[in-house]
Amino acid sequence: MGTRRTARTLALQVLYRWNLQQDVTIQAWENWVVGDADPSAVAFAKMLVDGVIAHRESVDALISKHTRNWAVDRLSMVDRNVLRIGIFELMYCDDIPSAVTINEAIEVAKQFGDDDSGSFVNGVLDALAKSGSTLQEAK
């Protein structure tokens, strides 16, 4: 698994735990990251988590906009957080091609979600990328 995939997996795990703790402020990263993860993966994961949390309202608004008839809190925690990470990357990480972001999100969703997670995440992120939506529109 590549460094960025590892980072996205770490970010998903941190956001999942963050949701379980009912959105309590995340403690020091040393308490979250276990094992001998590559420091660059940890740094990228931290950037993703910090970005998702800082921009959660507008990111969640884009999820709502592109998941017709689904409230964000009704999505599984895996799908919700994979989408949050993917949308944050699409909106804020100009150095990552949108196709790479979408593909990585699909793979992480397939690994941690249910049988439909990969296609669901693909549909939402692809629709967002094609729509040209911006975070400003989501506010």
Contacts in CASP RR format, 6 or more apart in sequence:
PFRMAT RR
TARGET T0000
AUTHOR 0000-0000-0000
METHOD contacts of the structure
MODEL  1
MGTRRTARTLALQVLYRWNLQQDVTIQAWENWVVGDADPSAVAFAKMLVD
GVIAHRESVDALISKHTRNWAVDRLSMVDRNVLRIGIFELMYCDDIPSAV
TINEAIEVAKQFGDDDSGSFVNGVLDALAKSGSTLQEAK
1 9 0 8 1.000
3 38 0 8 1.000
3 40 0 8 1.000
3 41 0 8 1.000
3 44 0 8 1.000
4 41 0 8 1.000
4 44 0 8 1.000
4 104 0 8 1.000
5 104 0 8 1.000
5 107 0 8 1.000
5 108 0 8 1.000
6 37 0 8 1.000
6 38 0 8 1.000
6 41 0 8 1.000
6 45 0 8 1.000
7 40 0 8 1.000
7 41 0 8 1.000
7 42 0 8 1.000
7 43 0 8 1.000
7 44 0 8 1.000
7 45 0 8 1.000
7 48 0 8 1.000
8 45 0 8 1.000
8 48 0 8 1.000
8 85 0 8 1.000
8 104 0 8 1.000
8 105 0 8 1.000
8 108 0 8 1.000
9 108 0 8 1.000
9 111 0 8 1.000
9 112 0 8 1.000
10 32 0 8 1.000
10 33 0 8 1.000
10 37 0 8 1.000
10 41 0 8 1.000
10 42 0 8 1.000
10 45 0 8 1.000
11 44 0 8 1.000
11 45 0 8 1.000
11 48 0 8 1.000
11 49 0 8 1.000
11 52 0 8 1.000
11 81 0 8 1.000
11 85 0 8 1.000
12 78 0 8 1.000
12 81 0 8 1.000
12 82 0 8 1.000
12 85 0 8 1.000
12 108 0 8 1.000
12 112 0 8 1.000
13 32 0 8 1.000
14 26 0 8 1.000
14 32 0 8 1.000
14 45 0 8 1.000
14 49 0 8 1.000
15 49 0 8 1.000
15 52 0 8 1.000
15 81 0 8 1.000
15 84 0 8 1.000
15 85 0 8 1.000
16 77 0 8 1.000
16 78 0 8 1.000
16 81 0 8 1.000
17 32 0 8 1.000
18 24 0 8 1.000
18 26 0 8 1.000
18 49 0 8 1.000
18 53 0 8 1.000
19 77 0 8 1.000
19 80 0 8 1.000
19 81 0 8 1.000
20 77 0 8 1.000
26 32 0 8 1.000
26 49 0 8 1.000
26 53 0 8 1.000
29 42 0 8 1.000
29 46 0 8 1.000
33 42 0 8 1.000
33 45 0 8 1.000
48 85 0 8 1.000
48 88 0 8 1.000
48 89 0 8 1.000
51 88 0 8 1.000
51 92 0 8 1.000
52 59 0 8 1.000
52 81 0 8 1.000
52 84 0 8 1.000
52 85 0 8 1.000
52 88 0 8 1.000
55 88 0 8 1.000
55 91 0 8 1.000
55 92 0 8 1.000
55 135 0 8 1.000
56 84 0 8 1.000
57 139 0 8 1.000
58 135 0 8 1.000
58 138 0 8 1.000
58 139 0 8 1.000
59 84 0 8 1.000
59 87 0 8 1.000
59 88 0 8 1.000
59 91 0 8 1.000
59 135 0 8 1.000
59 138 0 8 1.000
60 72 0 8 1.000
60 84 0 8 1.000
61 138 0 8 1.000
61 139 0 8 1.000
62 87 0 8 1.000
62 91 0 8 1.000
62 128 0 8 1.000
62 133 0 8 1.000
62 135 0 8 1.000
62 138 0 8 1.000
63 72 0 8 1.000
63 75 0 8 1.000
63 80 0 8 1.000
63 83 0 8 1.000
63 84 0 8 1.000
63 87 0 8 1.000
63 124 0 8 1.000
64 70 0 8 1.000
64 71 0 8 1.000
64 72 0 8 1.000
65 133 0 8 1.000
65 138 0 8 1.000
66 124 0 8 1.000
66 127 0 8 1.000
66 128 0 8 1.000
66 131 0 8 1.000
66 133 0 8 1.000
67 75 0 8 1.000
67 124 0 8 1.000
72 80 0 8 1.000
73 80 0 8 1.000
75 83 0 8 1.000
76 113 0 8 1.000
76 114 0 8 1.000
76 117 0 8 1.000
78 109 0 8 1.000
78 112 0 8 1.000
78 113 0 8 1.000
78 114 0 8 1.000
78 117 0 8 1.000
79 109 0 8 1.000
79 113 0 8 1.000
79 117 0 8 1.000
79 120 0 8 1.000
79 121 0 8 1.000
82 105 0 8 1.000
82 108 0 8 1.000
82 109 0 8 1.000
82 112 0 8 1.000
82 113 0 8 1.000
82 117 0 8 1.000
82 121 0 8 1.000
83 105 0 8 1.000
83 121 0 8 1.000
83 124 0 8 1.000
83 125 0 8 1.000
85 105 0 8 1.000
85 108 0 8 1.000
86 101 0 8 1.000
86 102 0 8 1.000
86 104 0 8 1.000
86 105 0 8 1.000
86 125 0 8 1.000
87 125 0 8 1.000
87 128 0 8 1.000
89 96 0 8 1.000
89 101 0 8 1.000
89 105 0 8 1.000
90 98 0 8 1.000
90 101 0 8 1.000
90 102 0 8 1.000
90 125 0 8 1.000
90 128 0 8 1.000
90 129 0 8 1.000
91 134 0 8 1.000
91 135 0 8 1.000
93 101 0 8 1.000
98 129 0 8 1.000
101 125 0 8 1.000
102 122 0 8 1.000
102 125 0 8 1.000
102 126 0 8 1.000
102 129 0 8 1.000
105 121 0 8 1.000
105 122 0 8 1.000
105 125 0 8 1.000
106 118 0 8 1.000
106 121 0 8 1.000
106 122 0 8 1.000
106 125 0 8 1.000
109 117 0 8 1.000
109 118 0 8 1.000
109 120 0 8 1.000
109 121 0 8 1.000
110 117 0 8 1.000
110 118 0 8 1.000
END
